[in-house]
């Protein structure tokens, strides 16, 4: 029988000693100087250092396509699931004010496990990886002299102190969440104009089906929950007021040289 991580693990992170209004939501910059302490999700070119190979993908030269060819100039942008910051830094270069949002080692993701022992092992492994992703963000942030601010937390409770943004981005995040609709509701509450959602394109025969990935045993997933068809996600954001939607498809090579097909859904708020 599949055992989900205890609710106490998922939601204990909402409790802290400060009230939301008292809390300084933005993380203190970290002075990371050793690249060996870092993990880069995407390949990136860093000034005075060179090209750093990413752990997953190389999106260089395809950033605009991946982000739906949206114009970011003079926009306030919330980048959900920023990881090592590749797209955050790209968007900043386009003239946007960027707020990055992601986990830190103090926050747990929605891990799927078959036993409590496995859950704790996976959680410890995840915490190490998250810390190295955070380090990569700050390593690049310093090299680029970036002004991006980052907020750490759960997507199920995004701080209201971030205030409204023009554009929100949710890049390959929803498939890792136990409750993608609740996450979208929180993200879109803060979004005035446009949402950009990019995710893996499901197998063709699943393009109209919301699939529970681990139960279907397509992958030995520890944190991947769903096949999320673009049409399903489009219907979700329509319920939340974003009805002028367009969908595009594009392929990228993983670091294992496998061709992976993605979709990008751009939704615009129907009314303010």
N, C-alpha and C positions, 0 to 999 in steps of 0.2 A: 504494500500500500504506500502511496506517495505521502510523505510527511512534509508539510509546509513549515517554514520557519515560524516560530512562535510569535504571536502578535506583539508580545512584550518587546521582542527584538526590533520589530519594524517600527513601532510607534513610541518606544521609550525615548527615541531621539528627539521627539517633540517637546520633552520636558527639560527645562533648565532652570537655573536660579534667577535669571533675569526675565522681566517681562519683555514682550516683543518690542514695546516702544522704547525701553531702556537700552536694548541691545544694539551694539554697533555691528551692523550686518556685514560690513565689508572686511574681508580677510586682510591681515597685515602682510605686506610684501615679504617674501623670503629671499635672502641673499644666497642663491644656489650657484656655486661656481664650478662644481665637479659634475660633468655630464654623465659620469658613471652612476650618479644618484638619480638619474632621470629615466623615464620611459616615454617615448614619443609614439602616440597612436598613429600619426600620419607623418610621412616624410616631409621635411621642411628645410629650407635654406636659411641659415642663421648668420647674420653679419659677423665678420671676423672669426668665423668658425668653419663655415662651409655647409655642405649638405649632410643632414642627419637622417638616416634611414628610419622610417616608421615601422612600428610593430605590425600594422594591419594594411594600410593602403598608401598609395601615392596619388594625391589628387591635384598635384601641381599642374597648372595650365587648364584645369577643368573646373576651377572654383565657381565661376559664374554659372556654368551649366548645372553644377551640383546644387547651387542655391537658387535655382529657378530664374536666373537672369534678372533678379530684383535690383533696383537702384537703391543703394544704401546711403548716398550722399546726404549729409545733414539729418540723418535719422538717428533715433535712439533705439538701440537694438539689444534684446535680451537673448543670449546664446545659451540654450539649455543643453547640458551635457557637453560642456566645452572641452573636456579631457585635457590634452596637452596644448590646446588653444589654436590649432592651425587655422580654423575658420574664423575664430574671434579676431586674430591678428590680420587676416585677409580683409575682413569687413572694416576694421579700423582704418586700413590703408585706403579704403574707398570713401573715407570721409565721415564715418559714423562714430557716434559715441556708443561704446560697447560695454555692457555688463555681462560678464561670464557667470555661469551658474553650474555648479557640479558638486559631487560628493567630496568629502575629505575622509580621512581615516576614522573620524569620529562619527560618521554616518554609515548606516548599512544599506545596501541595495536589497532588492527583492530576490534573495537567493532561493533556488529550489534545491531541496536535499531529500535524501531518502532515509536519513537518520539524524539524531541530534549530534552525534560525533562528526558525521560528515559536514553538517552545517557549520560547526565551530571551525573545522579545518578549512573549509572554503572561505569562511569569513576572515580568518587570519591571513589567508593567501590574498584575498581581495584587498584587505587593508594595506598590505605591502605594495600591491600594484597601484592602488589609488594614490598613496603617498608619492610614488615615483612619477605618476602622471602629473600631480600637483607640482612637483619639483621641476618637471619639464616645462610646465606653463611659466613658472617664475624665472627659469633659466632664459627662456626666449623673451619674456617680458623685459628683462633687464637689457638683453642684447639689442632689442628693438627700441629701447627707451619708450615703451608703451605706456599709455595712460589708462588702459583697461582696468576696471575694478572687478573683483571676483567675489561672489557670495557662495558659501558652502551651505548645503542643507538638503532637505528632502523635497523632491518635486511635488509631493503631496501637501507641502506647507511652505509655499514660496513667500518670503516676507513681503508684506505690503509696503514696507519702507522703500523698496525698489522703485515704487510709483509706476505710473503708466509709461509704456514704451510704444514706439511706432511699429516696430517689427519684432516678432519673436521667431526663434529658430529652434527646431526640435530635430536634431540630426541623429538618426539611428539610435533613438532612445526608447521609443514606445514599445518595441518588441521585448525590451528588458524589464518592463513594468508589469506587476501583477494587475494594476488597475489603470490602463492607459487612458480611459475616459476621464477619470478623476484628475489625472495629471493634466490632460488637455484643458479641463475646466479651470484649473488653477492658472495655467499659462495664459489662456485667452482672457481671463478676467483682467489681466494687466495689459492686454494688447489692444491698441487703438485702431490699427489699420490692417496689418498684414501678418499672416503666419506662414512660415515655410516649414514643411515637414518632409524629411527625406528618410527613406527606409529601404530595406532590401525588397526587391520584387519577388513575391512568392512564386512557387512553381505555377505554370500556366493554368493547370487544372484547379488550383486553389485560389485563383484570382478573385473569386466571388465569395470565398469562405474565410471566416475568421477561425483560424486553426490553433488549437492548443498544442504547441510544439512538443513539449516534453512528453505529454500523454501519448502523442502520436509516434513518439520514439524516432523522429527523424534525425535528431542529434542528441548526444549525451549532454544536454544543456544544463548548466548550473545557474544560469541567470537569463536565459532566453525563453520567454513564455509563449510568444505568439507568432503565427503567420498573420501579418496585418495587411490585407489588400488595400490598395489605394482608394477603391470605391467605398470600402468600409470606413476608412479614416475620413474621407470626404463627407460621408453621412454624419459622422460624429461631430465634425466642426460645423456642419450646417445647423445642427441642433443648438450649437453654441453661438450662432449668429454670423457665421462666415459662409456665405452662400455663393459668392462669385469665385468659383474655384477652377483652376486649370492644373492638369497633370502632364508631366513630361517623363520620359524614360531615358536612361543613359547607362552605359557600361563602364566599369573601372576594373583594373587589374589589382588583385591583392598582392601582398608581398610574396605569396606562394605562386604567383603568376597565373592565378585562376581568374577567369573573367566573371565578374559579379555584376548582375543587373540591379539597378536601383530605380526607384521612382521618386520624383519630387512633386509634392503637392503644394501649390501656392493658393492660399485662401485669403479673401479680402472681406473685411467686416461689411455686412450689408448696410448698416447704419450706425452712427455714433451713439 
